[in-house]
Amino acid sequence: MSWQSSPASSVAELERLLHQVEDRLDRLSRRAARTSSAAPRAVDRAGESIAAALSDIADRFRGGARTAQNEASQFGDDALKIGNEALRTLTKEVEQRPLVTLAVAFGVGMIAAGLLARRS
Protein backbone atom coordinates (compact mmCIF):
# COMPACT_ATOMS: atom_id res chain seq x y z
CA MET A 1 0.00 0.00 0.00
CA SER A 2 1.30 3.41 -0.87
CA TRP A 3 1.86 6.15 1.72
CA GLN A 4 0.72 8.65 -0.88
CA SER A 5 -2.93 7.57 -0.55
CA SER A 6 -5.51 9.35 1.55
CA PRO A 7 -4.58 10.41 5.07
CA ALA A 8 -7.43 8.35 6.55
CA SER A 9 -6.25 5.13 4.91
CA SER A 10 -2.67 5.86 5.98
CA VAL A 11 -3.76 6.33 9.57
CA ALA A 12 -5.83 3.12 9.42
CA GLU A 13 -2.87 1.25 7.95
CA LEU A 14 -0.55 2.63 10.67
CA GLU A 15 -3.04 1.63 13.37
CA ARG A 16 -3.29 -1.88 11.92
CA LEU A 17 0.51 -2.18 11.85
CA LEU A 18 0.75 -0.86 15.42
CA HIS A 19 -1.84 -3.44 16.57
CA GLN A 20 0.16 -6.20 14.89
CA VAL A 21 3.36 -4.99 16.58
CA GLU A 22 1.54 -4.79 19.94
CA ASP A 23 0.17 -8.31 19.47
CA ARG A 24 3.61 -9.67 18.63
CA LEU A 25 5.18 -7.87 21.60
CA ASP A 26 2.46 -9.25 23.87
CA ARG A 27 3.06 -12.81 22.61
CA LEU A 28 6.81 -12.38 23.01
CA SER A 29 6.47 -11.03 26.55
CA ARG A 30 4.19 -13.98 27.48
CA ARG A 31 6.73 -16.43 26.05
CA ALA A 32 9.55 -14.66 27.88
CA ALA A 33 7.54 -14.79 31.12
CA ARG A 34 6.89 -18.51 30.67
CA THR A 35 10.53 -19.12 29.82
CA SER A 36 11.79 -17.03 32.71
CA SER A 37 9.40 -18.72 35.15
CA ALA A 38 10.37 -22.15 33.81
CA ALA A 39 14.09 -21.41 34.01
CA PRO A 40 14.29 -21.37 37.83
CA ARG A 41 12.32 -24.63 37.95
CA ALA A 42 14.69 -26.17 35.42
CA VAL A 43 17.68 -24.92 37.40
CA ASP A 44 16.14 -26.29 40.60
CA ARG A 45 15.53 -29.67 38.94
CA ALA A 46 19.09 -29.72 37.60
CA GLY A 47 20.41 -28.76 41.04
CA GLU A 48 18.35 -31.50 42.68
CA SER A 49 19.61 -34.05 40.16
CA ILE A 50 23.22 -33.02 40.74
CA ALA A 51 22.73 -33.08 44.52
CA ALA A 52 21.19 -36.55 44.32
CA ALA A 53 24.05 -37.82 42.16
CA LEU A 54 26.67 -36.36 44.53
CA SER A 55 24.84 -37.83 47.52
CA ASP A 56 24.82 -41.24 45.82
CA ILE A 57 28.55 -40.98 45.10
CA ALA A 58 29.24 -39.94 48.71
CA ASP A 59 27.18 -42.89 49.97
CA ARG A 60 29.17 -45.25 47.76
CA PHE A 61 32.45 -43.85 49.06
CA ARG A 62 31.21 -44.17 52.63
CA GLY A 63 30.16 -47.76 51.93
CA GLY A 64 33.55 -48.50 50.39
CA ALA A 65 35.31 -46.91 53.35
CA ARG A 66 33.22 -48.97 55.76
CA THR A 67 34.03 -52.13 53.82
CA ALA A 68 37.74 -51.30 53.81
CA GLN A 69 37.60 -50.49 57.51
CA ASN A 70 35.83 -53.77 58.25
CA GLU A 71 38.37 -55.71 56.18
CA ALA A 72 41.27 -53.92 57.86
CA SER A 73 39.74 -54.61 61.24
CA GLN A 74 39.30 -58.27 60.33
CA PHE A 75 42.89 -58.41 59.06
CA GLY A 76 44.09 -56.76 62.27
CA ASP A 77 42.11 -59.25 64.33
CA ASP A 78 43.58 -62.13 62.34
CA ALA A 79 47.12 -60.72 62.71
CA LEU A 80 46.56 -60.30 66.43
CA LYS A 81 45.39 -63.90 66.74
CA ILE A 82 48.38 -65.19 64.75
CA GLY A 83 50.78 -63.05 66.81
CA ASN A 84 49.29 -64.26 70.08
CA GLU A 85 49.47 -67.85 68.91
CA ALA A 86 53.14 -67.42 67.89
CA LEU A 87 53.92 -65.85 71.26
CA ARG A 88 52.24 -68.74 73.09
CA THR A 89 54.16 -71.27 70.99
CA LEU A 90 57.46 -69.46 71.60
CA THR A 91 56.76 -69.25 75.33
CA LYS A 92 55.96 -72.95 75.44
CA GLU A 93 59.19 -73.80 73.54
CA VAL A 94 61.30 -71.60 75.87
CA GLU A 95 59.77 -73.28 78.91
CA GLN A 96 60.30 -76.79 77.52
CA ARG A 97 63.77 -76.25 75.95
CA PRO A 98 65.48 -73.24 77.48
CA LEU A 99 69.04 -74.19 76.43
CA VAL A 100 68.10 -74.83 72.79
CA THR A 101 66.25 -71.51 72.69
CA LEU A 102 69.24 -69.72 74.18
CA ALA A 103 71.56 -71.34 71.61
CA VAL A 104 69.27 -70.32 68.73
CA ALA A 105 69.08 -66.74 70.05
CA PHE A 106 72.90 -66.65 70.40
CA GLY A 107 73.31 -67.96 66.82
CA VAL A 108 70.91 -65.39 65.37
CA GLY A 109 72.75 -62.63 67.29
CA MET A 110 76.11 -63.77 65.91
CA ILE A 111 74.78 -63.81 62.33
CA ALA A 112 73.34 -60.30 62.77
CA ALA A 113 76.64 -59.04 64.23
CA GLY A 114 78.57 -60.56 61.31
CA LEU A 115 76.28 -58.86 58.77
CA LEU A 116 76.57 -55.52 60.51
CA ALA A 117 80.38 -55.85 60.67
CA ARG A 118 80.55 -56.34 56.89
CA ARG A 119 78.66 -53.09 56.27
CA SER A 120 81.16 -51.02 58.20
Contacts in CASP RR format, 6 or more apart in sequence:
PFRMAT RR
TARGET T0000
AUTHOR 0000-0000-0000
METHOD contacts of the structure
MODEL  1
MSWQSSPASSVAELERLLHQVEDRLDRLSRRAARTSSAAPRAVDRAGESI
AAALSDIADRFRGGARTAQNEASQFGDDALKIGNEALRTLTKEVEQRPLV
TLAVAFGVGMIAAGLLARRS
1 9 0 8 1.000
1 13 0 8 1.000
3 10 0 8 1.000
93 100 0 8 1.000
93 101 0 8 1.000
94 101 0 8 1.000
END
